[in-house]
Amino acid sequence: MKIAVIGAGRMGSLRTEDLVKVGADVTVFNRNPEGAKTLASKFKCHYGDMAQLKNNVFDGYVVATATDSHIGLLADLIPLGKAILCEKPISLTVEETDSVIADCKKFGTQIQVGFQRRFDPPISKAAKLVASGEVGTLYTMHMYAHDHLPSTLEFLAGSGSIYRDLHVHDFDLIRWITQSEISKVYATQAVREHKQYEKYNDADVSLISVTTASGVQIAITGTRHNPVGHDVRIEIFGSKDSLAVGLNRKTPIHDIDGELSFTEIRYQGFIERFRDAFAAETEAFHQFVSGKISNPCPPESAREALRVAIACEESIRTGQAISL
């Protein structure tokens, strides 16, 4: 199976490594040809000229470039009618996302969106326990999304906001785990320490109250800096069970009671935290291209998570709860 990976940065490298491991015939393309050549050499695969991308025949494509390049690349790839794995987000606007979805329907193309947390083994197990009824009636969920290191100004210029960049993963998981749409959000935020966020009216801390159409209430906390490490966890409470997801020896938090056995060095970034999830997601894309499974994360999921992120921004502007 021939797969084109577009982008030779951190995500392009990760996708290339995992596709090679599952036996795909990978060709790397990059705006800087030397970057493509270097990555291809590292994983003993092929590299190509971006100008010739559409002149080659591939079974699938991976878009692993900066967000602001996604729309242009998808406009070129969607008419080819082959499966695409696109890192989140498709776009930072609902309008452009809708345009991509419409084009996919027109050309019969399917896009798998890169929401890797769905493929994290503990998160996936928790979702199955909820779906099977073993947790009982869902009462509430607590979600934690705490980056290790604050963002650079260069990153902030194109990230959208803490809601479109960081919490969009949480919004996707809420819909996926509860199997219910999000009906209302109320958000607050602040710049507590890292002043570069003020330049973009962004925040280094956030707190979000979410209610689903089915009545589940969720509290989400976010920080752009956690000195101990990268912390993403979920607590799920129901009438039959209570679950902790992401709490293990590498969880970056200190136990004041001193009864938990943590490792000295904790998760240092999102790739380390979700390395197994990325591998499982890439393998799922390989199976999707092979026709063995249906699309595990369609673009409509990205659209709905983005709508919730924008509603949070509206809540910040108005100081009110926003209904979707």
ROKE-298348 format. One record per residue (C-alpha): residue number from 1; residue in three letters; x, y, z. Coordinates in steps of 0.001 Angstrom, whole numbers, plus 500000, padded with zeros to 6 digits. Each point is the difference from the previous one (the first is absolute). Example, Ala and Ser with C-alpha at 12.3 -4.5 7.8 and 13.67 -1.06 7.14 Angstrom:
! ROKE-298348
> pos:code:east:north:up
> 1:ALA:512300:495500:507800
> 2:SER:501370:503440:499340
//
This chain:
! ROKE-298348
> pos:code:east:north:up
> 1:MET:500000:500000:500000
> 2:LYS:501445:503350:498934
> 3:ILE:499529:502914:502415
> 4:ALA:501194:503588:499527
> 5:VAL:500951:501872:503179
> 6:ILE:499983:503765:499501
> 7:GLY:502098:501786:502594
> 8:ALA:503390:499092:501462
> 9:GLY:499638:501597:503422
> 10:ARG:499164:498374:503311
> 11:MET:496654:498547:498919
> 12:GLY:501214:499035:496539
> 13:SER:502867:498097:501563
> 14:LEU:497680:498227:502424
> 15:ARG:497524:498989:497284
> 16:THR:502799:498826:497713
> 17:GLU:501545:497845:502714
> 18:ASP:496682:498361:500869
> 19:LEU:498949:499412:496385
> 20:VAL:503318:498346:499205
> 21:LYS:499540:497759:503053
> 22:VAL:496638:498732:498722
> 23:GLY:501458:499262:496575
> 24:ALA:498890:502984:497921
> 25:ASP:502071:501169:497019
> 26:VAL:500561:503617:501099
> 27:THR:501100:503020:497965
> 28:VAL:500736:503216:501897
> 29:PHE:499269:503426:498511
> 30:ASN:500958:503299:501561
> 31:ARG:500170:503692:499095
> 32:ASN:503729:499770:500684
> 33:PRO:501290:497060:497885
> 34:GLU:502952:499452:502309
> 35:GLY:497615:499392:502890
> 36:ALA:498191:497310:498001
> 37:LYS:503294:498398:498989
> 38:THR:501296:499935:503574
> 39:LEU:496789:498475:501397
> 40:ALA:499807:497412:497222
> 41:SER:503597:499000:500641
> 42:LYS:499323:499585:503715
> 43:PHE:497192:497492:499423
> 44:LYS:501329:498487:496765
> 45:CYS:497098:501091:497814
> 46:HIS:499544:502274:496971
> 47:TYR:499792:503765:499586
> 48:GLY:498551:502135:497240
> 49:ASP:499680:503523:498621
> 50:MET:496928:501896:501227
> 51:ALA:499458:501293:496473
> 52:GLN:499525:496398:498844
> 53:LEU:497702:498911:502834
> 54:LYS:496840:499800:497886
> 55:ASN:501834:498318:497137
> 56:ASN:500625:496877:502077
> 57:VAL:497423:497346:500831
> 58:PHE:499519:499196:503689
> 59:ASP:497435:497986:501936
> 60:GLY:499805:502586:502769
> 61:TYR:501414:503299:501237
> 62:VAL:501056:501372:503376
> 63:VAL:499848:503776:500487
> 64:ALA:502452:500716:502818
> 65:THR:500769:503662:499359
> 66:ALA:499193:503276:501763
> 67:THR:496300:500788:500428
> 68:ASP:500044:502971:497626
> 69:SER:501072:497704:497140
> 70:HIS:497263:497389:500437
> 71:ILE:497301:501621:497853
> 72:GLY:502280:500484:497005
> 73:LEU:501344:496452:500163
> 74:LEU:496554:498475:500472
> 75:ALA:498722:501952:496990
> 76:ASP:502653:498211:497926
> 77:LEU:499546:496561:501554
> 78:ILE:496243:499606:500406
> 79:PRO:499272:499839:496226
> 80:LEU:502337:496972:499810
> 81:GLY:497418:497955:501902
> 82:LYS:502425:498269:502360
> 83:ALA:499826:499721:503794
> 84:ILE:501738:502795:501919
> 85:LEU:501248:500187:503588
> 86:CYS:500035:503694:500932
> 87:GLU:501416:501198:503298
> 88:LYS:497564:502072:501995
> 89:PRO:498641:502522:499340
> 90:ILE:498838:499859:496407
> 91:SER:499629:503763:500327
> 92:LEU:499518:502593:502724
> 93:THR:496631:501049:498526
> 94:VAL:496708:498150:499649
> 95:GLU:499492:501473:496532
> 96:GLU:503207:498519:498596
> 97:THR:499330:496704:501759
> 98:ASP:496532:499874:498416
> 99:SER:501558:500673:496605
> 100:VAL:502365:497054:500465
> 101:ILE:497132:497723:501050
> 102:ALA:497996:501056:496947
> 103:ASP:502955:499314:497696
> 104:CYS:500467:496563:501560
> 105:LYS:496380:499137:499222
> 106:LYS:500395:501325:496460
> 107:PHE:503056:497874:499207
> 108:GLY:499250:497002:502223
> 109:THR:503075:500628:502139
> 110:GLN:500242:499130:503686
> 111:ILE:502130:501878:502520
> 112:GLN:501053:498497:503319
> 113:VAL:500673:502824:502458
> 114:GLY:502965:499684:502371
> 115:PHE:498273:499880:503393
> 116:GLN:502543:497574:501426
> 117:ARG:498540:499941:503515
> 118:ARG:497210:497715:498756
> 119:PHE:502708:497389:499418
> 120:ASP:501677:500306:503405
> 121:PRO:499551:496486:501495
> 122:PRO:498681:501124:503439
> 123:ILE:497672:502627:498469
> 124:SER:498724:497491:497454
> 125:LYS:499397:497449:502767
> 126:ALA:498100:502562:502079
> 127:ALA:497816:500920:497005
> 128:LYS:499145:496322:499514
> 129:LEU:499109:499609:503684
> 130:VAL:497648:502979:499739
> 131:ALA:498460:498728:496760
> 132:SER:499458:496522:501451
> 133:GLY:498117:501411:502994
> 134:GLU:502557:498774:502543
> 135:VAL:500409:503535:501387
> 136:GLY:496221:500353:500263
> 137:THR:498290:503355:499645
> 138:LEU:502649:502625:499384
> 139:TYR:499972:502615:502738
> 140:THR:502920:502232:499143
> 141:MET:503514:500133:498536
> 142:HIS:503102:501970:500985
> 143:MET:502593:500630:497278
> 144:TYR:503527:501368:500390
> 145:ALA:502059:501386:497100
> 146:HIS:503267:501461:501250
> 147:ASP:502922:500652:497644
> 148:HIS:503532:499667:501332
> 149:LEU:501591:503070:498401
> 150:PRO:498338:503284:498949
> 151:SER:499570:500773:496303
> 152:THR:502332:502203:497971
> 153:LEU:498772:503178:498318
> 154:GLU:500538:498344:496616
> 155:PHE:497658:497172:500952
> 156:LEU:497382:502287:501503
> 157:ALA:499757:502015:496788
> 158:GLY:498228:497108:498269
> 159:SER:498554:497872:502802
> 160:GLY:496569:501661:500190
> 161:SER:499538:499903:503774
> 162:ILE:500352:497677:502960
> 163:TYR:496549:498677:499070
> 164:ARG:500668:499353:496298
> 165:ASP:503470:498593:500605
> 166:LEU:500013:498211:503375
> 167:HIS:496417:499434:501155
> 168:VAL:498685:498967:496577
> 169:HIS:501323:496521:500926
> 170:ASP:497893:500055:503180
> 171:PHE:496891:501048:498090
> 172:ASP:500489:497140:497543
> 173:LEU:500413:497493:502825
> 174:ILE:496871:501249:501773
> 175:ARG:497894:499377:496898
> 176:TRP:501711:496651:499385
> 177:ILE:499798:498650:503558
> 178:THR:496502:501236:500878
> 179:GLN:498600:499406:496483
> 180:SER:498143:503275:500424
> 181:GLU:500357:503464:498523
> 182:ILE:501214:502887:502128
> 183:SER:497106:502347:500650
> 184:LYS:501440:502744:502235
> 185:VAL:503383:501418:501039
> 186:TYR:501178:502622:502441
> 187:ALA:503682:500968:499960
> 188:THR:502318:502182:502032
> 189:GLN:503685:500667:499413
> 190:ALA:502959:502034:501218
> 191:VAL:503638:500790:499368
> 192:ARG:501584:499098:503304
> 193:GLU:503698:499745:499152
> 194:HIS:500971:499962:496307
> 195:LYS:499334:503436:498552
> 196:GLN:500533:499031:496335
> 197:TYR:496432:498696:499970
> 198:GLU:498651:503527:500519
> 199:LYS:501260:501037:496554
> 200:TYR:497485:497644:498382
> 201:ASN:497188:500439:502557
> 202:ASP:500731:496439:501022
> 203:ALA:500491:498465:503444
> 204:ASP:502375:497792:501934
> 205:VAL:497212:498621:502215
> 206:SER:496406:499079:499207
> 207:LEU:496972:498518:501716
> 208:ILE:497015:498688:498051
> 209:SER:496612:498702:501070
> 210:VAL:498405:497748:497373
> 211:THR:496531:498468:499879
> 212:THR:499018:497350:497482
> 213:ALA:496578:499601:498440
> 214:SER:499621:496812:502041
> 215:GLY:500596:501930:503228
> 216:VAL:503578:499022:500879
> 217:GLN:501920:502832:501680
> 218:ILE:503739:500307:499367
> 219:ALA:502646:502240:501567
> 220:ILE:503165:500656:497949
> 221:THR:503122:501724:501266
> 222:GLY:502842:501088:497742
> 223:THR:503424:501488:500565
> 224:ARG:502721:500837:497525
> 225:HIS:502705:499248:502544
> 226:ASN:500474:497169:502455
> 227:PRO:503529:499999:501486
> 228:VAL:499781:496272:500769
> 229:GLY:499102:498866:496454
> 230:HIS:497221:499423:497468
> 231:ASP:496773:499022:501759
> 232:VAL:496889:498737:498189
> 233:ARG:497521:498072:502150
> 234:ILE:496296:499217:500237
> 235:GLU:497877:499012:502986
> 236:ILE:496643:498410:499208
> 237:PHE:497302:499580:502644
> 238:GLY:496885:497868:499538
> 239:SER:497330:498124:501933
> 240:LYS:501963:496724:499840
> 241:ASP:503664:500995:499942
> 242:SER:502563:502806:500154
> 243:LEU:502973:499998:497619
> 244:ALA:503362:501795:499880
> 245:VAL:501615:500160:496567
> 246:GLY:503596:501115:499544
> 247:LEU:500975:499584:503643
> 248:ASN:503190:497932:500052
> 249:ARG:503606:500079:501173
> 250:LYS:500930:502655:497403
> 251:THR:497098:502365:500756
> 252:PRO:501574:503420:500685
> 253:ILE:498537:500875:503369
> 254:HIS:501391:499700:503527
> 255:ASP:498235:497786:502501
> 256:ILE:499952:501872:503313
> 257:ASP:498841:496864:501848
> 258:GLY:503094:498228:498688
> 259:GLU:498213:496713:499396
> 260:LEU:500290:499795:496195
> 261:SER:503180:498784:498327
> 262:PHE:500811:502521:497258
> 263:THR:503077:499878:497774
> 264:GLU:502602:502732:500392
> 265:ILE:499464:501349:496458
> 266:ARG:496407:500439:498792
> 267:TYR:498425:500531:496572
> 268:GLN:501951:502841:498370
> 269:GLY:497719:500712:497031
> 270:PHE:496894:498952:498093
> 271:ILE:501853:497634:497678
> 272:GLU:501467:498054:502904
> 273:ARG:496636:499986:501790
> 274:PHE:498157:498763:496905
> 275:ARG:502695:498052:498152
> 276:ASP:498007:496746:500107
> 277:ALA:496884:501904:498936
> 278:PHE:501725:501469:496951
> 279:ALA:501263:496559:498990
> 280:ALA:496520:498496:500346
> 281:GLU:498461:502895:498081
> 282:THR:502485:499650:497138
> 283:GLU:499402:496256:499863
> 284:ALA:496253:500674:499886
> 285:PHE:500554:502311:497023
> 286:HIS:501963:497231:498269
> 287:GLN:497075:497627:500593
> 288:PHE:497558:502686:498856
> 289:VAL:501885:500457:496731
> 290:SER:500028:496203:499597
> 291:GLY:496212:499945:500325
> 292:LYS:500114:497851:503147
> 293:ILE:498253:502552:502239
> 294:SER:497751:503018:499553
> 295:ASN:501201:503538:500663
> 296:PRO:500756:500136:503754
> 297:CYS:499893:503810:500223
> 298:PRO:498156:501832:497184
> 299:PRO:500308:503751:499349
> 300:GLU:496568:500696:501470
> 301:SER:501582:499215:503391
> 302:ALA:502534:502775:499447
> 303:ARG:497213:502378:499000
> 304:GLU:497971:499382:503147
> 305:ALA:503007:500269:502328
> 306:LEU:500959:503277:498309
> 307:ARG:496461:501361:500487
> 308:VAL:500323:499357:503735
> 309:ALA:503388:501748:500087
> 310:ILE:498507:503056:498292
> 311:ALA:497089:499946:502449
> 312:CYS:502531:500141:502849
> 313:GLU:501567:503093:498427
> 314:GLU:496540:501552:499752
> 315:SER:499446:499180:503672
> 316:ILE:503223:501855:500856
> 317:ARG:498901:503036:497979
> 318:THR:496507:500165:501487
> 319:GLY:500541:498593:503481
> 320:GLN:496985:497777:499378
> 321:ALA:499300:496313:499543
> 322:ILE:499636:499209:496290
> 323:SER:497499:497515:498590
> 324:LEU:500914:498113:496856
//
